[in-house]
Amino acid sequence: MTKHIEHRIFYSHSPKAVWEYLTKAELIAQWLMPNDFLPVIGHEFRFTTKPMPQFDLDGIFYCKVLEIVPFKKLVYTWTSGPGNGTFTVDSVVEWELIAKDNGTELLLKHSGRMENADVYTAMHKGWLGNMNKMDNLLNTAAHGSTQA
């Protein structure tokens, strides 16, 4: 079943600062999951977490970078399943950064096939929580740099 998740959050940080949290593997790992992301079109990478049998997911999200517009847009595939070569999630994640009011509006669009309604509900809530986690990390990093 095709589903669509959309969240929009304002960060009081520059598009460059937000972009770093979307494109540097070590920073992505702080707010989302361990990964081997590289900001290169065509790069195949994975996010990894513990298996989630209640959602029929093995904890590995297979991704491929589709589009990069530095400081403005990042798009990648997002595929997962129970680990037997079957994929119950076959979707695309799109991030759009909009410079606004001395900060950045970040728009997340995640759409595609998500066969399990519980997976969709968990991802909808999870993305929002993770975007808020990124905001906390950005605020902590900014506060730390003013104290140095």
C-alpha positions as CSV (number, residue, x, y, z in Angstrom):
1,M,0.0,0.0,0.0
2,T,1.4,3.4,-1.0
3,K,1.8,5.8,2.0
4,H,3.0,9.3,2.4
5,I,4.7,10.9,5.5
6,E,5.4,14.6,5.6
7,H,6.9,16.7,8.4
8,R,8.1,20.3,8.4
9,I,10.3,21.7,11.2
10,F,12.0,25.0,11.6
11,Y,15.6,25.1,12.9
12,S,17.2,28.3,14.1
13,H,20.4,27.2,12.2
14,S,21.8,27.9,8.7
15,P,21.0,25.5,5.9
16,K,24.8,24.6,5.9
17,A,24.5,23.4,9.6
18,V,21.4,21.4,9.0
19,W,22.9,20.0,5.7
20,E,25.8,18.6,7.7
21,Y,23.4,16.6,9.9
22,L,21.8,15.2,6.8
23,T,25.0,14.3,4.9
24,K,27.8,13.4,7.4
25,A,27.6,9.8,8.4
26,E,28.9,10.4,11.9
27,L,26.3,13.1,12.5
28,I,23.5,11.1,10.9
29,A,24.3,8.3,13.3
30,Q,23.7,10.7,16.3
31,W,20.1,11.4,15.4
32,L,19.0,8.5,13.2
33,M,21.0,5.3,12.9
34,P,24.5,4.0,12.2
35,N,25.2,4.2,8.4
36,D,27.7,4.3,5.6
37,F,26.3,7.3,3.9
38,L,28.3,9.3,1.4
39,P,26.8,12.4,-0.4
40,V,27.4,11.0,-3.9
41,I,24.7,10.3,-6.4
42,G,24.4,6.6,-7.0
43,H,26.0,5.7,-3.7
44,E,24.4,2.6,-2.1
45,F,24.4,2.7,1.7
46,R,22.7,1.2,4.7
47,F,21.1,2.3,7.9
48,T,21.3,-0.4,10.6
49,T,19.4,-0.9,13.8
50,K,18.2,-3.8,15.9
51,P,15.8,-6.2,14.2
52,M,12.1,-5.3,14.7
53,P,10.2,-8.6,14.3
54,Q,6.9,-6.9,15.4
55,F,7.2,-4.9,12.1
56,D,8.6,-7.8,10.1
57,L,11.9,-5.8,9.6
58,D,15.4,-7.2,10.0
59,G,16.8,-3.8,11.0
60,I,18.6,-3.0,7.8
61,F,17.5,-0.2,5.5
62,Y,19.0,-0.4,2.0
63,C,19.3,3.1,0.4
64,K,20.7,4.7,-2.7
65,V,21.3,8.4,-3.2
66,L,19.2,9.7,-6.1
67,E,19.6,13.5,-6.0
68,I,21.8,16.1,-4.3
69,V,21.5,19.8,-4.4
70,P,23.9,21.0,-1.8
71,F,22.3,22.9,1.1
72,K,18.9,22.6,-0.6
73,K,17.8,19.0,-1.4
74,L,18.7,15.4,-0.7
75,V,16.8,12.3,-2.0
76,Y,17.4,8.6,-1.5
77,T,15.6,5.3,-1.7
78,W,14.6,3.5,1.5
79,T,14.0,-0.2,1.3
80,S,13.6,-2.9,4.0
81,G,12.0,-6.1,4.9
82,P,12.2,-9.3,7.0
83,G,15.7,-10.2,5.6
84,N,14.8,-13.1,3.3
85,G,15.0,-11.0,0.1
86,T,11.4,-9.8,0.5
87,F,10.9,-6.1,0.8
88,T,7.8,-4.8,2.6
89,V,9.0,-1.2,2.5
90,D,10.0,0.2,-0.9
91,S,10.1,4.0,-0.7
92,V,11.8,7.3,-1.2
93,V,13.0,9.8,1.4
94,E,13.3,13.5,0.3
95,W,14.7,16.3,2.4
96,E,14.3,19.9,1.3
97,L,16.0,22.8,3.1
98,I,14.5,26.3,2.8
99,A,16.5,29.3,4.1
100,K,14.0,31.3,6.1
101,D,13.8,33.8,9.0
102,N,17.6,33.5,9.9
103,G,17.2,29.7,10.0
104,T,16.2,26.7,8.0
105,E,12.8,25.1,7.4
106,L,13.4,21.4,6.8
107,L,10.7,19.4,4.9
108,L,10.7,15.6,5.0
109,K,8.7,13.7,2.5
110,H,8.8,9.9,2.8
111,S,6.5,8.1,0.3
112,G,6.1,4.7,-1.3
113,R,5.1,1.2,-0.6
114,M,4.8,0.4,3.2
115,E,2.8,-2.9,3.4
116,N,2.5,-3.0,7.2
117,A,0.3,-0.2,8.7
118,D,2.2,-0.5,12.0
119,V,5.4,0.3,10.1
120,Y,3.9,3.4,8.6
121,T,2.6,4.5,12.0
122,A,6.0,3.9,13.7
123,M,7.9,5.7,10.9
124,H,5.5,8.6,10.9
125,K,6.1,9.1,14.7
126,G,9.8,8.1,14.4
127,W,10.7,10.6,11.8
128,L,9.3,13.5,13.8
129,G,11.1,12.3,16.9
130,N,14.4,12.0,15.0
131,M,14.0,15.4,13.4
132,N,13.5,16.9,16.9
133,K,16.6,15.0,18.1
134,M,18.5,16.6,15.3
135,D,17.3,20.0,16.5
136,N,18.6,19.3,20.0
137,L,22.0,18.2,18.6
138,L,22.2,21.4,16.5
139,N,21.3,23.5,19.5
140,T,23.8,21.7,21.7
141,A,26.6,22.1,19.1
142,A,25.8,25.8,18.6
143,H,25.7,26.4,22.4
144,G,29.0,24.5,22.8
145,S,30.7,26.6,20.0
146,T,29.7,29.9,21.7
147,Q,31.2,28.8,25.0
148,A,34.6,27.8,23.5
